[in-house]
Amino acid sequence: MRKYPQADLNADGILTMKEAKVFKQKMQGNHGEQDSLDRKSATYAVPPTKTDVSYGPFERNILDFWQADASSPSPIVVYIHGGGFTSGDKSKAAKTKLIEQSLEKGYHFASINYRYAYKSMDEVSDKQKTGKPGCFLDGARAIQFLKHKAKEWNIDKERVIIVGSSAGGGICAFISMYDDLSDPNSPDPVLRESSRVFAMGHMYSQSTYDLTKWPEILGTSEVLMKKIAKPGKQGVPVHIKLGLKSEAELATEKGKEYSKMVDMVSYASSDDPPMFIFNNGADGTIKSHGHMVHHPRFSIHLADKANKNGIETKLVLPKIDGLGKIDQYTAFLEWVDTLL
């Protein structure tokens, strides 16, 4: 992991044997085995009520939905997968206990896909990919779509709960703190719905994607960050990461708006929903790409900003606080119970 941080295919800070084998085969030139586990479908223990439902105009604007056995409109837990914005799939929910535990509590459940972000300048012309703000807006639209389906699917649209890990947590942070995207005059009925949510779970994730703020948050230098970052994560111009066509666009109103959109925590305000923030990573000097992007100081930074803005927050740092082994999703749902 320390020698080849790029072997951590889903950038979750944990190197599995499967990831190691895929990386080894790639190094040996067996490119037919490069697909990571994240791109392969996991098997759901409980089959979805509805599969691959389209919530928007793009190929990856799809979701799976599980309907709880409830006589009245019930809360819904929405899972947003991680994968560095360039991999991952809604089926990752199968690797958690969220589906079964949510249904047992009488909560509906959904797991969504969203467009992947650009990895290079060559991908800018691909209409099925986008900049980070586009990933965020896909996530928000999925929430609006589920609210649009509230009556048909028996969802309580006032109690939509979102949770995500890594990139998915970043999208959750945006949805939770950004202004309501509802447009009452939109010809699209989905976009007339509110994008605001009841509560948010943020797991091993980031508080901002404004990389100029990372050295201060992490207590490190830009030089060390660049040294540790995966080769594939370097060299992509900022404007491409934002989904802009040229560097000159950064100075436009659109460019300024997009730049602020990826600084999710800058939107924190007292009317934002409660946040459950979990990170079991080790504190201290960054040691690898995975450690850097999932560092607990991002979680602490988000919690500090939330608390200063009067947002109800529960910060759980098992390794730092010596709390022992905790399943983050079980703890998250127990916290949700107290809110409901």
Secondary structure in CASP SS format (residue, H / E / C, confidence):
PFRMAT SS
TARGET T0000
AUTHOR 0000-0000-0000
METHOD secondary structure of the structure
MODEL  1
M C 1.00
R C 1.00
K C 1.00
Y C 1.00
P H 1.00
Q H 1.00
A H 1.00
D C 1.00
L C 1.00
N C 1.00
A C 1.00
D C 1.00
G C 1.00
I C 1.00
L C 1.00
T C 1.00
M H 1.00
K H 1.00
E H 1.00
A H 1.00
K H 1.00
V H 1.00
F H 1.00
K H 1.00
Q H 1.00
K H 1.00
M H 1.00
Q C 1.00
G C 1.00
N C 1.00
H H 1.00
G H 1.00
E H 1.00
Q C 1.00
D C 1.00
S C 1.00
L H 1.00
D H 1.00
R H 1.00
K C 1.00
S C 1.00
A C 1.00
T C 1.00
Y C 1.00
A C 1.00
V C 1.00
P C 1.00
P C 1.00
T C 1.00
K E 1.00
T E 1.00
D E 1.00
V E 1.00
S E 1.00
Y C 1.00
G C 1.00
P C 1.00
F C 1.00
E C 1.00
R C 1.00
N C 1.00
I E 1.00
L E 1.00
D E 1.00
F E 1.00
W E 1.00
Q C 1.00
A C 1.00
D C 1.00
A C 1.00
S C 1.00
S C 1.00
P C 1.00
S E 1.00
P E 1.00
I E 1.00
V E 1.00
V E 1.00
Y E 1.00
I E 1.00
H C 1.00
G C 1.00
G C 1.00
G C 1.00
F C 1.00
T C 1.00
S C 1.00
G C 1.00
D C 1.00
K H 1.00
S H 1.00
K H 1.00
A H 1.00
A H 1.00
K H 1.00
T C 1.00
K C 1.00
L H 1.00
I H 1.00
E H 1.00
Q H 1.00
S H 1.00
L H 1.00
E H 1.00
K C 1.00
G C 1.00
Y C 1.00
H E 1.00
F E 1.00
A E 1.00
S E 1.00
I E 1.00
N C 1.00
Y C 1.00
R C 1.00
Y E 1.00
A E 1.00
Y C 1.00
K C 1.00
S C 1.00
M H 1.00
D H 1.00
E H 1.00
V C 1.00
S C 1.00
D C 1.00
K C 1.00
Q C 1.00
K E 1.00
T E 1.00
G C 1.00
K H 1.00
P H 1.00
G H 1.00
C H 1.00
F H 1.00
L H 1.00
D H 1.00
G H 1.00
A H 1.00
R H 1.00
A H 1.00
I H 1.00
Q H 1.00
F H 1.00
L H 1.00
K H 1.00
H H 1.00
K C 1.00
A H 1.00
K H 1.00
E H 1.00
W H 1.00
N C 1.00
I E 1.00
D E 1.00
K E 1.00
E E 1.00
R E 1.00
V E 1.00
I E 1.00
I E 1.00
V E 1.00
G E 1.00
S E 1.00
S C 1.00
A H 1.00
G H 1.00
G H 1.00
G H 1.00
I H 1.00
C H 1.00
A H 1.00
F H 1.00
I H 1.00
S H 1.00
M H 1.00
Y C 1.00
D C 1.00
D C 1.00
L C 1.00
S C 1.00
D C 1.00
P C 1.00
N C 1.00
S C 1.00
P C 1.00
D C 1.00
P H 1.00
V H 1.00
L H 1.00
R H 1.00
E C 1.00
S C 1.00
S C 1.00
R C 1.00
V C 1.00
F C 1.00
A E 1.00
M E 1.00
G E 1.00
H E 1.00
M E 1.00
Y C 1.00
S C 1.00
Q C 1.00
S C 1.00
T C 1.00
Y C 1.00
D C 1.00
L H 1.00
T H 1.00
K H 1.00
W H 1.00
P H 1.00
E H 1.00
I H 1.00
L H 1.00
G C 1.00
T C 1.00
S C 1.00
E H 1.00
V H 1.00
L H 1.00
M H 1.00
K H 1.00
K H 1.00
I H 1.00
A C 1.00
K C 1.00
P H 1.00
G H 1.00
K H 1.00
Q C 1.00
G C 1.00
V C 1.00
P C 1.00
V H 1.00
H H 1.00
I H 1.00
K H 1.00
L H 1.00
G C 1.00
L C 1.00
K C 1.00
S C 1.00
E H 1.00
A H 1.00
E H 1.00
L H 1.00
A H 1.00
T C 1.00
E H 1.00
K H 1.00
G H 1.00
K H 1.00
E H 1.00
Y H 1.00
S H 1.00
K H 1.00
M H 1.00
V C 1.00
D C 1.00
M H 1.00
V H 1.00
S H 1.00
Y H 1.00
A C 1.00
S C 1.00
S C 1.00
D C 1.00
D C 1.00
P C 1.00
P C 1.00
M E 1.00
F E 1.00
I E 1.00
F E 1.00
N C 1.00
N C 1.00
G C 1.00
A C 1.00
D C 1.00
G C 1.00
T C 1.00
I C 1.00
K C 1.00
S C 1.00
H H 1.00
G H 1.00
H H 1.00
M H 1.00
V H 1.00
H C 1.00
H C 1.00
P H 1.00
R H 1.00
F H 1.00
S H 1.00
I H 1.00
H H 1.00
L H 1.00
A H 1.00
D H 1.00
K H 1.00
A H 1.00
N H 1.00
K H 1.00
N C 1.00
G C 1.00
I C 1.00
E C 1.00
T E 1.00
K E 1.00
L E 1.00
V E 1.00
L C 1.00
P H 1.00
K H 1.00
I H 1.00
D H 1.00
G C 1.00
L C 1.00
G C 1.00
K C 1.00
I C 1.00
D C 1.00
Q H 1.00
Y H 1.00
T H 1.00
A H 1.00
F H 1.00
L H 1.00
E H 1.00
W H 1.00
V H 1.00
D H 1.00
T H 1.00
L H 1.00
L C 1.00
END
